[in-house]
Amino acid sequence: MSSIEVTVWSENYHERHQPEIAAIYPDGIHGAIADGITADPRFAVRTATQDQPDHGLGNGVLESTDVLLWWGHADQQAVDDRWVQAVRDRVFDGMGLIALHSSLNSKPFRSLIGTSCRSAGYRHGGRELIWTASEDHPITDGIPNPVVVPDSEMYCEPFDIAQLDEVVFISSFEGGEVFRSGVTFRRGRGKIFYFAPGHEEYPIYFDPIIRRVINNAIAWAAPSPPPEHPQIGPDVRDKPLGWFVYG
């Protein structure tokens, strides 16, 4: 059985500009995420960052990726639309996409989901409880209910997403807020999972349970043979890349 080719992408901005974040993630957020994946023999893992030529996606990297993990936050508007288009096309052709944390505001995610994808609010700090909403889903395999994240960033409903397939996780926060923190979509032949926990100020991507969620999601999002996985979900490819209001 051949390996699932995984590319872990991040903007690599906080680590280069904020020493306090570099102290938490000395190998970058992408490095911490990749470290939690490499022990799984099913996956062949590489990293790419926004500050590299072609955002690290050129020279055949994107074309050979089975599942792309995307983490962005502070510099998302600087992502070249050429690569947004390329990511969107690859998802419709069958590549899996896992959008992490603030990547709900990323250009690729918004262009695929077809809405603004904004949450109603946010707040730094405080405990997050991640509750399993789909007990039999492959992404929840081996995951305790709830997952306790001691310090996190709160996002809250309403969450402006359209035509989702499954709500896998729902988070609750100390202020009483709730958020659909793990949701799936299908666009074309590609599967998409959005997973909210992962703010850069907290070492969330070192948590073994969070790492297992991500590993489960990669296995779930890996391409399926075309005859078994027909095109599903809205076709947003006719929308111009700048159709949404970014910010």
TIVO-860740 format. One line per 4 residues: number of its first residue (from 1); their letters; for each residue x, y, z of C-alpha. Coordinates in Angstrom, 1 decimal, decimal comma. Example, Ala and Ser with C-alpha at 12.3 -4.5 7.8 and 13.67 -1.06 7.14 Angstrom:
TIVO-860740
1 = AS = 12,3/-4,5/7,8 | 13,7/-1,1/7,1
end
This chain:
TIVO-860740
1 = MSSI = 0,0/0,0/0,0 | 1,5/3,4/-1,0 | 1,8/6,2/1,5 | -0,6/9,1/1,7
5 = EVTV = 1,4/12,2/0,6 | 0,7/14,9/3,2 | 1,8/18,5/3,0 | 1,7/20,6/6,1
9 = WSEN = 1,4/24,3/5,1 | 1,6/27,4/7,3 | 2,2/31,0/6,8 | 5,2/30,9/9,3
13 = YHER = 4,6/34,5/10,2 | 4,2/34,5/14,0 | 7,3/32,3/14,5 | 9,5/34,7/12,4
17 = HQPE = 8,1/38,0/14,0 | 7,2/37,2/17,6 | 9,9/35,6/19,8 | 7,3/34,5/22,4
21 = IAAI = 5,6/32,4/19,7 | 8,9/31,0/18,5 | 9,5/29,9/22,0 | 6,3/27,9/22,0
25 = YPDG = 6,9/26,5/18,5 | 10,7/26,6/17,9 | 10,3/24,5/14,7 | 7,3/26,5/13,6
29 = IHGA = 3,6/25,6/13,9 | 4,0/23,5/10,7 | 6,9/21,7/12,4 | 4,9/20,8/15,4
33 = IADG = 1,9/19,6/13,3 | 4,2/17,6/11,1 | 6,0/16,0/14,1 | 2,6/14,7/15,2
37 = ITAD = 2,1/13,0/11,9 | 5,4/11,5/10,9 | 5,2/8,6/13,4 | 2,2/7,2/11,5
41 = PRFA = 3,5/4,8/8,9 | 0,5/5,5/6,6 | 1,8/9,1/5,9 | 4,7/10,6/4,0
45 = VRTA = 5,0/14,1/5,4 | 6,6/17,3/4,2 | 6,2/21,0/5,1 | 5,7/24,2/3,1
49 = TQDQ = 5,5/27,8/4,2 | 4,1/31,0/2,8 | 7,5/32,8/2,8 | 9,0/30,2/0,5
53 = PDHG = 9,0/30,7/-3,3 | 5,6/29,9/-4,7 | 4,4/29,6/-1,1 | 6,3/26,2/-1,0
57 = LGNG = 3,7/24,7/-3,3 | 5,6/24,8/-6,6 | 7,8/22,3/-8,3 | 5,1/19,6/-8,2
61 = VLES = 4,5/19,8/-4,5 | 0,8/20,6/-4,7 | 0,2/18,3/-7,6 | 1,6/15,3/-5,7
65 = TDVL = -0,2/16,1/-2,4 | -3,0/13,8/-1,3 | -3,9/15,8/1,8 | -3,1/19,4/2,4
69 = LWWG = -3,1/20,8/5,9 | -3,4/24,6/6,0 | -2,7/27,0/8,9 | -2,9/30,7/8,4
73 = HADQ = -3,7/33,7/10,6 | -1,9/37,1/10,4 | -1,0/37,3/6,7 | -3,7/35,5/4,9
77 = QAVD = -4,5/38,3/2,5 | -1,0/38,0/1,1 | -1,6/34,5/-0,3 | -1,3/34,7/-4,1
81 = DRWV = -4,6/34,0/-5,8 | -2,8/31,8/-8,3 | -2,2/29,3/-5,5 | -5,7/29,8/-4,1
85 = QAVR = -7,0/28,7/-7,5 | -4,6/25,8/-7,7 | -5,6/24,5/-4,2 | -9,3/24,8/-5,1
89 = DRVF = -8,8/22,9/-8,4 | -6,8/20,2/-6,6 | -9,6/19,7/-4,0 | -12,2/19,4/-6,8
93 = DGMG = -9,9/16,8/-8,4 | -9,8/14,8/-5,2 | -7,2/16,2/-2,8 | -8,2/16,4/0,8
97 = LIAL = -7,9/19,7/2,7 | -7,7/20,1/6,5 | -8,2/23,8/7,4 | -6,9/24,5/10,9
101 = HSSL = -7,9/27,2/13,4 | -7,8/30,7/11,9 | -7,7/29,2/8,4 | -11,5/29,5/8,5
105 = NSKP = -10,6/33,0/7,2 | -8,2/31,8/4,6 | -8,6/32,4/0,9 | -8,6/28,7/0,0
109 = FRSL = -11,2/27,7/2,6 | -13,5/30,5/1,8 | -13,3/30,0/-1,9 | -14,2/26,3/-1,5
113 = IGTS = -17,0/26,8/1,1 | -18,7/29,7/-0,7 | -19,4/31,9/2,3 | -17,5/34,4/4,5
117 = CRSA = -16,8/31,6/7,1 | -16,6/34,1/9,9 | -17,4/33,3/13,5 | -19,4/35,7/15,5
121 = GYRH = -16,6/36,5/17,9 | -13,4/35,4/19,5 | -11,6/35,7/22,9 | -8,1/34,6/23,9
125 = GGRE = -7,6/32,3/26,9 | -9,8/30,0/28,9 | -10,7/26,3/28,8 | -12,2/24,7/25,8
129 = LIWT = -14,2/21,5/25,9 | -14,4/19,7/22,6 | -17,5/17,5/22,5 | -18,0/14,6/20,1
133 = ASED = -21,1/15,2/18,0 | -20,7/12,2/15,6 | -19,7/9,2/17,7 | -19,2/6,8/14,8
137 = HPIT = -17,2/9,2/12,5 | -13,7/8,0/11,6 | -12,3/11,3/12,8 | -13,5/10,6/16,4
141 = DGIP = -11,8/7,2/16,6 | -10,0/6,9/19,9 | -10,9/10,5/21,0 | -12,2/11,0/24,5
145 = NPVV = -15,4/12,9/25,0 | -14,9/15,7/25,8 | -11,3/16,7/24,9 | -10,1/19,2/27,4
149 = VPDS = -7,9/22,1/26,1 | -6,8/24,1/29,2 | -6,1/27,3/27,2 | -7,5/28,1/23,8
153 = EMYC = -9,0/30,8/21,7 | -12,8/31,0/21,8 | -14,7/31,2/18,5 | -18,5/31,3/18,8
157 = EPFD = -21,7/30,8/16,8 | -23,1/31,8/14,5 | -20,5/30,3/12,1 | -21,1/31,4/8,5
161 = IAQL = -20,6/28,2/6,7 | -22,8/26,6/4,0 | -23,7/23,1/2,8 | -21,6/21,2/5,4
165 = DEVV = -21,8/17,4/5,5 | -21,2/16,5/9,1 | -20,7/18,2/12,5 | -18,0/16,1/14,1
169 = FISS = -17,2/18,2/17,1 | -18,9/21,0/19,1 | -16,8/23,1/21,5 | -18,1/24,9/24,6
173 = FEGG = -16,2/27,7/26,5 | -16,1/29,2/29,9 | -18,2/32,2/28,9 | -21,0/29,9/27,8
177 = EVFR = -20,2/30,2/24,1 | -20,5/27,2/21,7 | -18,9/26,6/18,3 | -19,0/23,9/15,6
181 = SGVT = -15,3/23,2/16,0 | -15,0/20,2/13,7 | -17,0/20,1/10,5 | -16,7/18,3/7,1
185 = FRRG = -17,5/19,3/3,6 | -17,3/17,7/0,1 | -16,4/19,8/-2,9 | -16,1/17,9/-6,1
189 = RGKI = -14,2/14,7/-5,4 | -12,3/16,3/-2,4 | -13,1/16,0/1,3 | -12,5/19,0/3,6
193 = FYFA = -12,3/19,0/7,4 | -12,2/22,2/9,4 | -10,8/21,9/13,0 | -10,8/25,0/15,2
197 = PGHE = -8,4/24,4/18,2 | -4,9/25,6/17,5 | -4,2/29,3/18,4 | -0,5/30,1/18,2
201 = EYPI = -0,2/31,4/21,8 | -0,9/27,9/23,2 | 1,0/24,6/22,7 | -2,2/22,9/21,4
205 = YFDP = -0,4/21,1/18,5 | 1,8/19,1/21,0 | -1,3/17,6/22,7 | -1,4/13,9/21,8
209 = IIRR = -5,2/13,9/21,6 | -5,3/16,9/19,2 | -2,6/15,1/17,2 | -4,7/12,0/17,0
213 = VINN = -7,7/14,0/15,7 | -5,5/15,4/12,9 | -4,1/12,0/12,0 | -7,6/10,6/11,9
217 = AIAW = -8,7/13,5/9,7 | -5,8/12,9/7,3 | -6,8/9,3/6,8 | -10,4/10,3/6,3
221 = AAPS = -9,6/13,0/3,8 | -7,3/11,0/1,7 | -8,5/10,6/-1,9 | -10,9/7,8/-2,7
225 = PPPE = -11,0/6,0/-6,1 | -13,2/8,0/-8,5 | -15,8/5,3/-9,0 | -16,5/5,2/-5,3
229 = HPQI = -16,4/8,9/-4,7 | -18,5/10,9/-7,2 | -18,7/14,6/-7,3 | -20,6/15,9/-4,3
233 = GPDV = -21,4/19,4/-2,9 | -21,8/22,8/-4,6 | -19,6/23,7/-7,5 | -18,2/27,0/-6,5
237 = RDKP = -15,6/27,1/-9,3 | -17,5/29,6/-11,3 | -17,2/32,2/-8,4 | -14,4/34,6/-8,9
241 = LGWF = -11,7/34,2/-6,2 | -12,4/37,7/-4,8 | -16,1/37,2/-4,5 | -16,0/37,3/-0,7
245 = VYG = -15,2/40,4/1,4 | -11,8/39,5/2,9 | -11,0/40,6/6,5
end
